């Protein structure tokens, strides 16, 4: 599983996770398109906005591997703002995805406005350098 170094691990100041630390031994959690109903909590909508902003900032329109990106968070965007490159294999960590900027602007116009929200990525755990995989942990 590819680890996206330089990608924020979570929305700063919250428990909204953007990445996972290690591959699931039972296989990747399937990506399933989730419906975004109008009555979702503002905090959930902010997490979606921040995650999409991080994807755009990190990858732009270029294809990227799913890798260690959180399946739950991707599932709120998959099939709309984030589209598969080729046929979608929902349980493949190597699945290529890309951000469709036209759909992103339609779904999240606030990200493209002059007064776009800013996220405190400086306070985020971008590289997760303070932890190791089980195989790499020198204490084991």
Secondary structure in CASP SS format (residue, H / E / C, confidence):
PFRMAT SS
TARGET T0000
AUTHOR 0000-0000-0000
METHOD secondary structure of the structure
MODEL  1
X C 1.00
X C 1.00
X C 1.00
X C 1.00
X C 1.00
X C 1.00
X C 1.00
X C 1.00
X C 1.00
X E 1.00
X C 1.00
X C 1.00
X C 1.00
X C 1.00
X C 1.00
X C 1.00
X E 1.00
X C 1.00
X E 1.00
X C 1.00
X C 1.00
X C 1.00
X C 1.00
X C 1.00
X C 1.00
X C 1.00
X C 1.00
X C 1.00
X C 1.00
X C 1.00
X C 1.00
X C 1.00
X C 1.00
X C 1.00
X C 1.00
X C 1.00
X C 1.00
X C 1.00
X C 1.00
X C 1.00
X C 1.00
X H 1.00
X H 1.00
X H 1.00
X H 1.00
X H 1.00
X H 1.00
X H 1.00
X H 1.00
X H 1.00
X H 1.00
X H 1.00
X H 1.00
X H 1.00
X H 1.00
X H 1.00
X H 1.00
X H 1.00
X H 1.00
X C 1.00
X C 1.00
X C 1.00
X C 1.00
X E 1.00
X E 1.00
X C 1.00
X C 1.00
X C 1.00
X E 1.00
X C 1.00
X H 1.00
X H 1.00
X H 1.00
X H 1.00
X H 1.00
X C 1.00
X C 1.00
X E 1.00
X C 1.00
X C 1.00
X C 1.00
X E 1.00
X E 1.00
X E 1.00
X C 1.00
X C 1.00
X C 1.00
X C 1.00
X C 1.00
X C 1.00
X C 1.00
X C 1.00
X C 1.00
X C 1.00
X C 1.00
X E 1.00
X E 1.00
X E 1.00
X E 1.00
X C 1.00
X H 1.00
X H 1.00
X H 1.00
X H 1.00
X H 1.00
X H 1.00
X H 1.00
X C 1.00
X H 1.00
X H 1.00
X H 1.00
X H 1.00
X C 1.00
X C 1.00
X C 1.00
X C 1.00
X C 1.00
X C 1.00
X C 1.00
X C 1.00
X H 1.00
X H 1.00
X H 1.00
X C 1.00
X C 1.00
X C 1.00
X C 1.00
X C 1.00
X C 1.00
X C 1.00
X C 1.00
X C 1.00
X C 1.00
X C 1.00
X C 1.00
X C 1.00
X C 1.00
X C 1.00
X C 1.00
X C 1.00
END
